[in-house]
């Protein structure tokens, strides 16, 4: 797994963090729920832009995280990395989503 910054107890960069992120998504159902939640979040973002209704942004965050957290708590049985690494977890979710979409990670 990635290198931790010994002083801060945090990963030094996203490249080191991402293998840890993937290890937290070993369960296929968890990955599927992440993919669905992220896709719905993206749909909400598009809807917000098209309708000029910012409420869809909040809806996108809620639906995206709801699916992901069900995946973690029910299927993966771990604590979402977003609680400790919110920005890198958000980025990791989009990277994982794109890798699933391209067939690099099994759906």
N, CA and C atoms as a LAMMPS dump frame, in Angstrom:
ITEM: TIMESTEP
0
ITEM: NUMBER OF ATOMS
321
ITEM: BOX BOUNDS ff ff ff
-5.0000000000000000e+02 5.0000000000000000e+02
-5.0000000000000000e+02 5.0000000000000000e+02
-5.0000000000000000e+02 5.0000000000000000e+02
ITEM: ATOMS id mol type element x y z
1 1 1 N 0.84 -1.184 0
2 1 2 C 0 0 0
3 1 3 C 0.878 1.237 0
4 2 1 N 0.269 2.406 -0.036
5 2 2 C 1.012 3.655 -0.169
6 2 3 C 1.835 4.009 1.049
7 3 1 N 2.753 4.915 0.851
8 3 2 C 3.61 5.412 1.922
9 3 3 C 2.855 6.444 2.754
10 4 1 N 2.969 6.306 4.033
11 4 2 C 2.399 7.319 4.917
12 4 3 C 3.476 8.321 5.281
13 5 1 N 3.091 9.57 5.339
14 5 2 C 3.971 10.61 5.869
15 5 3 C 4.061 10.339 7.372
16 6 1 N 5.244 9.974 7.857
17 6 2 C 5.373 9.525 9.24
18 6 3 C 4.985 10.596 10.258
19 7 1 N 5.2 11.852 9.938
20 7 2 C 4.841 12.908 10.878
21 7 3 C 3.339 13.153 10.911
22 8 1 N 2.735 13.257 9.752
23 8 2 C 1.318 13.596 9.686
24 8 3 C 0.43 12.356 9.716
25 9 1 N 0.993 11.149 9.449
26 9 2 C 0.18 9.949 9.385
27 9 3 C -0.73 9.949 8.182
28 10 1 N -0.341 10.683 7.145
29 10 2 C -1.171 10.81 5.955
30 10 3 C -0.34 10.453 4.732
31 11 1 N -1.021 10.127 3.666
32 11 2 C -0.332 9.812 2.417
33 11 3 C 0.282 11.083 1.842
34 12 1 N 1.452 10.936 1.245
35 12 2 C 2.182 12.092 0.722
36 12 3 C 1.567 12.634 -0.552
37 13 1 N 0.9 11.781 -1.335
38 13 2 C 0.279 12.233 -2.589
39 13 3 C -0.807 11.252 -3.012
40 14 1 N -1.562 11.627 -4.026
41 14 2 C -2.67 10.79 -4.475
42 14 3 C -2.182 9.463 -5.046
43 15 1 N -1.051 9.476 -5.729
44 15 2 C -0.506 8.251 -6.313
45 15 3 C -0.257 7.205 -5.229
46 16 1 N 0.192 7.637 -4.071
47 16 2 C 0.401 6.711 -2.96
48 16 3 C -0.915 6.341 -2.274
49 17 1 N -1.862 7.241 -2.277
50 17 2 C -3.148 7.01 -1.628
51 17 3 C -4.022 6.038 -2.407
52 18 1 N -3.992 6.101 -3.74
53 18 2 C -4.947 5.358 -4.563
54 18 3 C -4.919 3.84 -4.338
55 19 1 N -3.766 3.191 -4.202
56 19 2 C -3.811 1.745 -3.901
57 19 3 C -4.542 1.441 -2.588
58 20 1 N -4.359 2.288 -1.582
59 20 2 C -5.113 2.134 -0.339
60 20 3 C -6.603 2.282 -0.614
61 21 1 N -6.968 3.294 -1.393
62 21 2 C -8.372 3.536 -1.734
63 21 3 C -8.974 2.299 -2.395
64 22 1 N -8.264 1.732 -3.355
65 22 2 C -8.772 0.539 -4.04
66 22 3 C -8.904 -0.642 -3.078
67 23 1 N -7.976 -0.768 -2.136
68 23 2 C -8.054 -1.872 -1.176
69 23 3 C -9.292 -1.754 -0.285
70 24 1 N -9.783 -0.552 -0.119
71 24 2 C -10.987 -0.317 0.671
72 24 3 C -12.259 -0.583 -0.139
73 25 1 N -12.088 -0.958 -1.409
74 25 2 C -13.214 -1.232 -2.308
75 25 3 C -13.053 -2.601 -2.964
76 26 1 N -12.608 -3.577 -2.188
77 26 2 C -12.37 -4.921 -2.715
78 26 3 C -13.676 -5.652 -3.004
79 27 1 N -14.72 -5.327 -2.269
80 27 2 C -16.012 -5.983 -2.442
81 27 3 C -16.692 -5.477 -3.708
82 28 1 N -17.072 -6.398 -4.567
83 28 2 C -17.659 -6.028 -5.864
84 28 3 C -18.968 -5.246 -5.708
85 29 1 N -19.797 -5.619 -4.757
86 29 2 C -21.059 -4.897 -4.543
87 29 3 C -20.784 -3.474 -4.092
88 30 1 N -19.787 -3.293 -3.248
89 30 2 C -19.41 -1.941 -2.821
90 30 3 C -18.996 -1.098 -4.032
91 31 1 N -18.17 -1.672 -4.905
92 31 2 C -17.748 -0.945 -6.117
93 31 3 C -18.942 -0.613 -6.995
94 32 1 N -19.846 -1.557 -7.128
95 32 2 C -21.049 -1.32 -7.938
96 32 3 C -21.885 -0.175 -7.361
97 33 1 N -22.05 -0.18 -6.043
98 33 2 C -22.813 0.896 -5.407
99 33 3 C -22.118 2.237 -5.585
100 34 1 N -20.797 2.249 -5.495
101 34 2 C -20.048 3.479 -5.756
102 34 3 C -20.292 3.953 -7.188
103 35 1 N -20.223 3.042 -8.128
104 35 2 C -20.401 3.397 -9.539
105 35 3 C -21.793 3.974 -9.777
106 36 1 N -22.803 3.321 -9.232
107 36 2 C -24.182 3.808 -9.396
108 36 3 C -24.346 5.165 -8.72
109 37 1 N -23.858 5.303 -7.499
110 37 2 C -23.978 6.574 -6.78
111 37 3 C -23.261 7.706 -7.487
112 38 1 N -22.07 7.438 -7.983
113 38 2 C -21.316 8.465 -8.714
114 38 3 C -22.02 8.829 -10.013
115 39 1 N -22.56 7.833 -10.695
116 39 2 C -23.287 8.099 -11.941
117 39 3 C -24.528 8.952 -11.678
118 40 1 N -25.249 8.627 -10.612
119 40 2 C -26.428 9.431 -10.252
120 40 3 C -26.013 10.836 -9.827
121 41 1 N -24.894 10.945 -9.118
122 41 2 C -24.371 12.258 -8.742
123 41 3 C -24.039 13.092 -9.968
124 42 1 N -23.441 12.444 -10.966
125 42 2 C -23.134 13.131 -12.226
126 42 3 C -24.415 13.566 -12.939
127 43 1 N -25.42 12.715 -12.922
128 43 2 C -26.712 13.072 -13.529
129 43 3 C -27.326 14.28 -12.821
130 44 1 N -27.191 14.325 -11.505
131 44 2 C -27.697 15.472 -10.741
132 44 3 C -26.925 16.742 -11.09
133 45 1 N -25.616 16.619 -11.271
134 45 2 C -24.801 17.771 -11.67
135 45 3 C -25.261 18.309 -13.021
136 46 1 N -25.456 17.421 -13.964
137 46 2 C -25.924 17.828 -15.295
138 46 3 C -27.295 18.486 -15.185
139 47 1 N -28.168 17.906 -14.383
140 47 2 C -29.503 18.473 -14.184
141 47 3 C -29.416 19.863 -13.565
142 48 1 N -28.517 20.053 -12.616
143 48 2 C -28.33 21.375 -11.991
144 48 3 C -27.91 22.412 -13.019
145 49 1 N -27.014 22.024 -13.921
146 49 2 C -26.54 22.954 -14.952
147 49 3 C -27.656 23.261 -15.946
148 50 1 N -28.377 22.237 -16.374
149 50 2 C -29.436 22.424 -17.373
150 50 3 C -30.596 23.241 -16.816
151 51 1 N -30.975 22.968 -15.567
152 51 2 C -32.139 23.644 -14.986
153 51 3 C -31.771 24.916 -14.222
154 52 1 N -30.473 25.15 -14.037
155 52 2 C -29.989 26.268 -13.215
156 52 3 C -30.57 26.22 -11.804
157 53 1 N -30.734 24.998 -11.305
158 53 2 C -31.277 24.78 -9.971
159 53 3 C -30.193 24.135 -9.114
160 54 1 N -29.611 24.907 -8.209
161 54 2 C -28.501 24.437 -7.381
162 54 3 C -28.912 23.335 -6.404
163 55 1 N -30.183 23.175 -6.172
164 55 2 C -30.653 22.106 -5.292
165 55 3 C -30.219 20.73 -5.777
166 56 1 N -30.058 20.593 -7.08
167 56 2 C -29.599 19.323 -7.64
168 56 3 C -28.172 19.005 -7.229
169 57 1 N -27.369 20.014 -6.938
170 57 2 C -25.994 19.762 -6.474
171 57 3 C -26.015 19.052 -5.12
172 58 1 N -26.847 19.544 -4.227
173 58 2 C -27.001 18.9 -2.927
174 58 3 C -27.547 17.478 -3.101
175 59 1 N -28.531 17.33 -3.959
176 59 2 C -29.098 16.003 -4.223
177 59 3 C -28.023 15.051 -4.742
178 60 1 N -27.148 15.541 -5.6
179 60 2 C -26.075 14.714 -6.143
180 60 3 C -25.116 14.244 -5.067
181 61 1 N -24.75 15.134 -4.168
182 61 2 C -23.86 14.749 -3.064
183 61 3 C -24.527 13.727 -2.149
184 62 1 N -25.789 13.972 -1.829
185 62 2 C -26.514 13.06 -0.928
186 62 3 C -26.641 11.679 -1.552
187 63 1 N -27.082 11.61 -2.791
188 63 2 C -27.285 10.301 -3.422
189 63 3 C -25.954 9.591 -3.641
190 64 1 N -24.945 10.317 -4.056
191 64 2 C -23.633 9.708 -4.284
192 64 3 C -23.051 9.109 -3.021
193 65 1 N -23.05 9.876 -1.946
194 65 2 C -22.497 9.379 -0.685
195 65 3 C -23.388 8.318 -0.054
196 66 1 N -24.696 8.412 -0.222
197 66 2 C -25.596 7.403 0.352
198 66 3 C -25.284 6.018 -0.226
199 67 1 N -25.171 5.931 -1.543
200 67 2 C -24.855 4.65 -2.17
201 67 3 C -23.488 4.147 -1.713
202 68 1 N -22.508 5.039 -1.689
203 68 2 C -21.145 4.646 -1.303
204 68 3 C -21.1 4.161 0.141
205 69 1 N -21.748 4.862 1.041
206 69 2 C -21.681 4.501 2.449
207 69 3 C -22.426 3.205 2.738
208 70 1 N -23.519 2.952 2.023
209 70 2 C -24.185 1.65 2.161
210 70 3 C -23.205 0.557 1.735
211 71 1 N -22.485 0.796 0.65
212 71 2 C -21.491 -0.169 0.192
213 71 3 C -20.444 -0.459 1.242
214 72 1 N -19.976 0.579 1.917
215 72 2 C -18.94 0.392 2.928
216 72 3 C -19.484 -0.264 4.202
217 73 1 N -20.546 0.269 4.742
218 73 2 C -21.041 -0.218 6.027
219 73 3 C -21.702 -1.588 5.932
220 74 1 N -22.416 -1.868 4.825
221 74 2 C -23.167 -3.113 4.707
222 74 3 C -22.347 -4.221 4.045
223 75 1 N -21.635 -3.9 2.976
224 75 2 C -20.96 -4.94 2.203
225 75 3 C -19.458 -5.018 2.459
226 76 1 N -18.788 -3.894 2.461
227 76 2 C -17.335 -3.888 2.666
228 76 3 C -16.991 -4.037 4.147
229 77 1 N -17.912 -3.606 5.013
230 77 2 C -17.735 -3.661 6.466
231 77 3 C -16.49 -2.883 6.919
232 78 1 N -16.339 -1.682 6.363
233 78 2 C -15.238 -0.812 6.78
234 78 3 C -15.729 0.627 6.867
235 79 1 N -14.881 1.471 7.359
236 79 2 C -15.198 2.897 7.524
237 79 3 C -14.771 3.615 6.247
238 80 1 N -15.678 4.38 5.624
239 80 2 C -15.309 5.074 4.394
240 80 3 C -14.066 5.955 4.567
241 81 1 N -13.162 5.87 3.612
242 81 2 C -11.924 6.662 3.651
243 81 3 C -12.214 8.156 3.594
244 82 1 N -13.392 8.516 3.126
245 82 2 C -13.74 9.932 3.011
246 82 3 C -13.762 10.619 4.376
247 83 1 N -13.938 9.855 5.451
248 83 2 C -13.936 10.45 6.784
249 83 3 C -12.546 10.947 7.169
250 84 1 N -11.519 10.292 6.654
251 84 2 C -10.14 10.674 6.964
252 84 3 C -9.482 11.456 5.836
253 85 1 N -9.813 11.1 4.606
254 85 2 C -9.199 11.702 3.41
255 85 3 C -10.303 12.203 2.469
256 86 1 N -11.039 13.242 2.835
257 86 2 C -12.204 13.649 2.034
258 86 3 C -11.879 14.026 0.589
259 87 1 N -10.849 14.82 0.363
260 87 2 C -10.545 15.248 -1.004
261 87 3 C -10.009 14.098 -1.838
262 88 1 N -9.033 13.372 -1.306
263 88 2 C -8.459 12.267 -2.082
264 88 3 C -9.467 11.153 -2.305
265 89 1 N -10.378 10.942 -1.378
266 89 2 C -11.421 9.938 -1.568
267 89 3 C -12.387 10.365 -2.668
268 90 1 N -12.716 11.645 -2.7
269 90 2 C -13.594 12.168 -3.752
270 90 3 C -12.93 11.982 -5.116
271 91 1 N -11.653 12.327 -5.204
272 91 2 C -10.91 12.143 -6.451
273 91 3 C -10.807 10.649 -6.777
274 92 1 N -10.511 9.841 -5.756
275 92 2 C -10.391 8.4 -5.962
276 92 3 C -11.664 7.786 -6.488
277 93 1 N -12.803 8.284 -6.024
278 93 2 C -14.08 7.762 -6.503
279 93 3 C -14.24 8.014 -7.996
280 94 1 N -13.855 9.198 -8.452
281 94 2 C -13.967 9.507 -9.883
282 94 3 C -12.961 8.722 -10.711
283 95 1 N -11.769 8.518 -10.171
284 95 2 C -10.777 7.711 -10.886
285 95 3 C -11.272 6.266 -10.981
286 96 1 N -11.76 5.721 -9.86
287 96 2 C -12.287 4.353 -9.879
288 96 3 C -13.475 4.247 -10.819
289 97 1 N -14.365 5.233 -10.807
290 97 2 C -15.528 5.255 -11.698
291 97 3 C -15.07 5.183 -13.154
292 98 1 N -14.078 5.991 -13.5
293 98 2 C -13.605 6.003 -14.897
294 98 3 C -12.918 4.688 -15.258
295 99 1 N -12.22 4.075 -14.303
296 99 2 C -11.574 2.792 -14.575
297 99 3 C -12.594 1.667 -14.718
298 100 1 N -13.68 1.721 -13.976
299 100 2 C -14.766 0.755 -14.148
300 100 3 C -15.393 0.965 -15.52
301 101 1 N -15.657 2.206 -15.871
302 101 2 C -16.273 2.529 -17.157
303 101 3 C -15.42 2.02 -18.33
304 102 1 N -14.103 2.101 -18.189
305 102 2 C -13.188 1.662 -19.25
306 102 3 C -12.836 0.182 -19.175
307 103 1 N -13.392 -0.517 -18.188
308 103 2 C -13.153 -1.946 -18.055
309 103 3 C -11.843 -2.312 -17.38
310 104 1 N -11.183 -1.371 -16.764
311 104 2 C -9.917 -1.643 -16.068
312 104 3 C -10.13 -2.235 -14.686
313 105 1 N -11.29 -1.96 -14.1
314 105 2 C -11.667 -2.535 -12.814
315 105 3 C -12.982 -3.268 -13.051
316 106 1 N -13.069 -4.483 -12.512
317 106 2 C -14.265 -5.311 -12.709
318 106 3 C -15.473 -4.656 -12.042
319 107 1 N -16.56 -4.609 -12.785
320 107 2 C -17.822 -4.04 -12.274
321 107 3 C -18.596 -5.112 -11.545
